[in-house]
Amino acid sequence: MHLRKKLLIITVLVGFGITAGVSPVAADPEGGASTSGSCEGLAVDLLEQNGFTVEDGEVTYTCAPGTVGVSQTHQDGTEVAFVEEVDGASSSAARDTAALAAVNCDAVNPPTRTIVSELQVDLYLCAVYGQVNSPEFGSWTRSIQIDWTVYPGWNSAQSRISTIPSEGSPTLTGTVTSQKQNGVLPPTELSSAAFTMQGNDSATGYVVGGLNTDGSHSVKMEDLYVTDADYAFDQAIEGSGQDVTPRFSCDSSANRCFYPNGEEAGL
């Protein structure tokens, strides 16, 4: 779905963090997935906080870890849109059992990042998307679980990306970008590689370079975009770009980039 006219964008910072080495989705007593609230519930809640209701028009929403985006198209063709960073633990969004059951991963809470060894880090990400009151499709929710492994090395880092959709065979595109840390200042981007994943897919490659100087570095995944032909859905995932590996260290005297003692490097 392409956006026609955007009247208003509001960003609210509620609190965002990165959690490492924990299970991203807990099981409820019934044996199903449990999160603080559904992406749909968060989106409707955000819409209502800004004075609109689902009855005002078609609602389209996306969630990436820690972020919800929602837009609504009104009968006159105009559109309002809002983006909010959320903390799943403190969210007051209504629990929507049907919407939770339709997804296979947790986009309410921040992504998990686990340093496996000096030369490997695993990240668990999630993209949720859907609509409410679509004239053609009604209300629906889908998700894509993204398992991302990064192997830092001297000169370059390689990625392994796997996608598991909850339903259908959506296409997920995005980029991975290497960057050099600059202490408390924003990092410097070095090299990028684009990827395209179709349905239940897995691929290794997406090499990004520039890792040939001393200091701390990282790799980020950004610009996530979903195309789902089943629902004529074609939209960016709001909030993608905050999915960053823990920092690793590059040492020119040893010609290697690694996690020192299996831990995150300093700034």
C-alpha positions in Angstrom: 0.0 0.0 0.0 1.5 3.3 -1.0 0.9 6.4 1.1 -0.9 9.2 -0.7 -0.9 12.1 1.6 0.6 12.4 5.1 -0.9 15.2 7.2 0.7 14.5 10.6 3.5 12.6 12.1 4.1 12.4 15.8 7.0 10.6 17.5 6.8 9.9 21.2 9.7 8.4 23.2 8.5 6.0 25.8 11.7 4.1 26.5 13.8 1.8 24.3 16.5 -0.7 25.3 18.3 -3.7 24.0 18.1 -7.0 25.9 20.8 -9.6 25.3 20.7 -13.4 25.8 17.1 -13.8 26.9 14.2 -15.6 25.3 12.2 -13.1 23.1 8.8 -14.7 23.5 7.5 -16.4 26.7 5.0 -19.2 26.8 1.7 -18.5 28.5 -0.1 -21.2 30.6 -2.1 -22.3 27.6 1.1 -23.0 25.7 0.8 -20.1 23.2 2.9 -17.1 22.6 2.6 -14.2 25.1 3.6 -10.6 24.7 2.7 -7.4 26.5 0.2 -6.5 23.8 -0.4 -7.1 20.1 0.9 -4.8 17.4 -2.7 -4.2 16.4 -3.6 -3.2 20.0 -0.6 -0.9 20.2 -1.5 0.7 16.8 -5.2 1.3 17.7 -4.1 2.6 21.1 -1.7 5.1 19.5 -4.4 6.2 17.0 -6.9 6.8 19.8 -4.4 8.7 21.9 -4.3 11.2 19.0 -8.0 11.7 18.7 -9.0 9.1 16.0 -10.8 5.8 16.1 -10.8 2.7 13.9 -14.3 3.8 12.6 -12.7 6.9 11.0 -11.2 4.9 8.1 -8.9 2.1 7.0 -6.0 1.5 9.4 -2.6 0.2 8.4 0.1 -0.6 10.9 3.6 -2.1 11.3 5.8 -3.0 14.3 9.5 -3.5 14.5 11.1 -4.3 17.9 10.3 -1.4 20.2 8.5 0.7 17.6 4.9 0.9 16.3 3.8 2.9 13.3 0.1 3.4 12.3 -1.6 5.3 9.5 -5.2 5.9 8.7 -6.8 6.8 5.3 -10.0 8.9 5.6 -12.8 9.0 3.2 -11.6 12.2 1.6 -8.3 10.5 0.7 -6.2 12.3 3.4 -4.1 10.4 5.8 -2.8 10.7 9.3 0.2 8.8 10.6 1.9 8.3 13.9 5.1 6.6 15.1 5.9 5.7 18.7 8.8 4.0 20.4 7.3 1.6 23.1 8.5 -0.4 26.0 6.6 -3.6 26.0 6.8 -4.0 29.8 5.1 -0.6 30.4 2.7 -0.6 27.5 -1.0 -0.2 28.4 -2.2 -1.3 24.9 -5.2 -3.6 24.9 -4.4 -7.4 24.6 -5.8 -8.7 21.3 -5.9 -12.5 21.5 -6.6 -13.0 17.8 -3.9 -10.6 16.7 -1.4 -12.3 19.0 -2.3 -15.7 17.7 -1.7 -14.6 14.1 2.0 -13.8 14.7 5.0 -16.0 15.3 7.4 -13.5 17.0 7.5 -10.5 19.4 7.8 -7.0 17.9 6.6 -5.3 21.1 9.8 -5.7 23.0 13.4 -4.8 21.9 15.3 -7.4 19.8 17.5 -10.0 21.6 21.3 -10.0 20.9 23.4 -12.9 22.0 27.2 -13.0 21.6 27.9 -16.7 20.9 31.7 -16.5 20.6 34.5 -14.0 19.7 33.5 -14.3 16.1 29.7 -14.7 16.1 26.6 -12.8 17.4 23.0 -13.9 16.9 20.1 -11.5 16.7 16.4 -12.3 16.9 14.2 -9.7 15.2 10.5 -9.4 14.3 8.4 -7.5 11.8 4.6 -7.4 12.3 2.2 -5.8 9.8 -1.5 -5.7 9.2 -4.7 -3.7 8.7 -8.0 -2.9 10.5 -11.2 -2.2 8.6 -9.7 -2.6 5.2 -12.6 -2.3 2.6 -11.2 -5.2 0.7 -9.5 -7.4 3.3 -11.1 -6.5 6.6 -8.8 -6.9 9.7 -5.7 -9.1 9.5 -2.2 -9.5 11.0 0.9 -11.2 9.8 4.5 -11.3 10.9 8.0 -12.3 9.8 10.5 -13.8 12.3 14.1 -12.7 11.3 17.1 -14.7 12.6 20.3 -12.7 11.9 23.8 -14.0 12.5 26.8 -11.7 12.0 30.4 -13.0 11.7 32.9 -10.1 12.2 36.2 -10.4 10.5 39.2 -8.2 9.5 38.2 -6.0 6.6 34.6 -7.3 6.4 31.7 -8.9 8.3 29.4 -11.5 6.8 25.7 -12.1 7.6 23.4 -15.1 7.6 19.7 -14.1 7.4 16.7 -16.4 7.8 13.1 -15.4 7.5 10.1 -17.3 8.8 6.7 -15.8 8.0 3.7 -16.6 10.1 1.6 -17.1 6.9 2.0 -16.8 3.2 5.1 -15.9 1.3 5.9 -12.2 1.8 9.0 -10.5 0.5 11.3 -8.8 2.9 14.0 -6.4 1.7 16.5 -4.4 3.6 20.1 -3.5 4.1 23.0 -4.4 6.4 25.5 -1.7 7.1 28.9 -1.7 8.8 29.8 1.2 11.0 32.7 2.6 13.1 31.8 3.8 16.6 32.8 7.3 17.5 32.4 7.2 21.3 29.3 9.1 22.4 28.9 10.6 18.9 26.9 8.9 16.1 28.8 6.1 14.4 30.2 6.5 10.9 28.6 4.3 8.2 31.2 2.4 6.2 29.6 -0.1 3.7 26.2 -1.5 2.9 24.7 -4.6 1.3 21.1 -5.0 0.2 19.2 -8.3 0.8 15.9 -9.8 -0.5 14.2 -12.7 1.3 11.2 -14.5 -0.1 8.9 -16.5 2.2 10.6 -19.1 4.4 14.1 -18.3 3.2 17.8 -18.5 4.4 21.0 -17.1 2.8 24.5 -16.3 3.8 26.6 -13.5 2.4 25.8 -9.8 2.4 29.4 -8.9 3.1 30.0 -5.4 4.4 33.5 -3.9 4.4 35.5 -1.1 5.9 36.6 -3.0 9.0 40.3 -2.2 8.7 41.0 0.3 11.4 41.5 0.0 15.2 38.5 0.6 17.5 34.9 -0.4 18.0 32.6 -1.3 15.2 29.1 -2.7 14.7 26.7 -3.8 12.0 23.1 -2.6 11.7 20.0 -3.9 9.8 17.8 -1.2 8.4 15.3 -0.1 5.7 13.1 -3.1 6.2 10.3 -3.2 3.6 7.5 -5.8 3.3 5.6 -6.8 0.1 2.7 -9.2 0.7 0.7 -9.9 -2.5 -2.1 -11.7 -0.6 -3.2 -8.4 0.9 -1.8 -6.0 -1.7 0.5 -4.8 1.1 3.6 -2.8 0.2 5.1 -0.7 3.0 8.2 0.1 5.0 8.4 -1.3 8.5 8.5 1.7 10.9 11.4 1.7 13.4 13.7 -0.6 11.5 17.3 0.6 11.7 17.5 0.3 15.5 18.6 -3.3 15.0 22.3 -3.1 15.7 24.8 -5.8 16.8 26.8 -5.4 20.0 30.0 -3.5 19.4 33.1 -5.5 18.4 36.7 -4.5 18.4 39.1 -4.4 15.4 42.8 -4.7 16.0 45.1 -3.8 13.2 48.2 -5.4 14.8 46.4 -8.7 14.8 44.4 -8.2 11.6 41.2 -9.3 13.3 37.8 -8.0 14.4 36.2 -9.9 17.3 34.3 -9.8 20.6 37.0 -9.6 23.3 36.6 -12.5 25.7 33.1 -13.0 24.1 31.9 -9.6 25.4 30.8 -6.4 23.9 33.6 -3.9 23.1 33.6 -0.4 24.6 32.6 2.8 22.9 
